Amino acid sequence: MVVVMKKGATPEQIKAVNERLLKSGFNVHLSEGVNRTILGAVGDQQRLEACSIEALPGVENVVAILKPFKMASREFKNENTVIKVGNAFFGDGSIPVIAGPCAVENRERFLTTALEVKERGAALLRGGAFKPRTSPYSFQGLGEEGLKIMAEARDITGLPIVTEVMDQKSVPLVAEYVDIVQVGARNMQNFYLLKEVGKINKPILLKRGLAATVEEWLMAAEYILDSGNEQVILCERGIRTFETYTRNTLDLSAVPLVKQLSHLPVIVDPSHGTGKRELISPMSLAAVACGCDGLIVEVHTNPADAWSDGPQSLTPHDFELLMKQVHAVKMAVSDGGCEGLQI
């Protein structure tokens, strides 16, 4: 539920409501806006009547949240959550682009790619140090050595780094090196992992599962939020359907839908969403028009020689063209061409 305090409610009144909720077994999250203070309370709503919250001084009203995802919902927090990573902002209307290779293959290749995407306007750098692969015989990543290479690339370029964590035991190691911890599609409903990343003070990039509904995706985010980490960035990366011409079906309708349902920023991954290099640009531009809060694309200096995901990787030249197109669409829709997109 959400407890809305009256305009001008005193700190003492807010404290009294907070203490009453805590005493009644609710987890409380305080949000102080320009005109109103809101207390989001998560717990057994059957205890609400016993709390007599509405009778406390300074309380304007109490609103029940009917959706199963409480803390991720617009009812819980109406204004957009904005997450700052380095010089990039997710959720403020800008469209930062995360770019880099699928996997950290070796030091020379990764540093070269890092410099290329930095020069062409990337705001963050991605790369896989641990690779979840369908086949156990495929390249599985360099592990901690890959993390060290990524950290070196950050030192050289100044770009924050993003990589995927595979399991609970790896969370402290990955969090030590990177700026954003990614939970991949295969782990979206690994609830023990979600609880673990919810305990760290790093933004979490949560990818939509292979065949997850929007509600299941938001409920996965709820696990992270409920564990104490409010820095969740959602990522639409395509879902598995009957279509075989593309790797997945990129569900761009999910972007404006989720932004209506939730205050969390939503970015789009057209690389995994399509699996085809020639589709990355048009789907990126469509994502911008839909109101996405960022993009994450795979870039490799030599896609034909990539150790993984070469067919869906852009060359640095193609990435430069994409960045120019993204800027053009961003400017076009900023004049009111797309409801819900604020730039």
Summary of the structure (lengths in Angstrom):
residues: 343
radius of gyration: 21.1
end to end distance: 31.1
largest distance: 67.7
contacts: 1187
relative contact order: 0.12
helix: 39%
strand: 20%
